[in-house]
Amino acid sequence: MTITRNSIYTAPFLQEMMETAANLYRLGWAERNGGNISYLLHEYEVLPYVDVDYVIRTVPMNFDASDLAGKYFIVTGSGKYFKNVEKNPVRNLGIIRIAEDGKSYEILWGFEDGGVATSELPTHLMNHMQRLSVDKNHRVIMHCHATNLIAMTFTHSLMEEDFTKTLWEMCTECIVVFPEGVGVVPWITPGTNEIGKATAERMKDVRIVLWPHHGVFGAGTTIDETFGLIETAEKAAEVYTIVCAQGGKKQTITDKQLQDLADAWHVVPRKGILKL
């Protein structure tokens, strides 16, 4: 039986990736080839658009992702510029499937001209595995160079509790959006399994992890949720930057008010931060 497939360019997941890449570039959080996204897809989402029995190329990985064998992802490409994704998605994005051996992936669509998935792919896969272990609805990992969050890592304490408390104080919505706070890892060379493992370790407890002097990793159940998580933390960091430029805080949201916010929105703040 012949299967008639829809145009891949009508796929909702492709449209989401294109729009998000454009927004990250527009905001200045993905300069040059900075940033990467991976989006876990269900097979039923892929089948109307891609022949999953036709493998374009198989690419080895220096990481064992056996726990994700058979899983599909749409991923940004290595060395690709987010500013180019909308006008040429087939060159800058790819749909891949993790091979049964867990040590390679199969390209099913995209990455034309010999392209491959982001060099951070092992880090993404480690974090997908970690988040899936605590949230069965998890689907997205997003990395970008959010300007004010990076700046804060030069001027602010890198203790997670301190960083979280400052962000919570800067915008009323923060404690509601990320009540578990933020994670912070030491500076580690990007693109290595070491930074992937360190980030995944923090992703047990949080959905946003800072890479000091580099950028941020966010996780979520949808593209919108993940983008919004990073966007909220970045807005708080921007307010912090402005507050410091204006001479520092003269008043703030109190711990009692933060707890009242959490109670109103039925979220549980990370322990040890609010002193009540």
Secondary structure, 3 states (H helix, E strand, C coil): CCCCCCCHHHCHHHHHHHHHHHHHHHCCCCCCCCCEEEEEECHHHHCCCCCCCCCCEEEECCCCCHHHCCCEEEEEECCCCHHHCCCCHHHHEEEEEECCCCCEEEEEEECCCCCCECCCHHHHHHHHHHHHHHCCCCCEEEEECCHHHHHHHHHCCCCHHHHHHHHHHHCCCHHHHCCCCCEECCCCCCCCHHHHHHHHHHCCCCCEEEECCCEEEEEECCHHHHHHHHHHHHHHHHHHHHHHHCCCCCCCCCHHHHHHHHHHCCCCCCCCCCCC
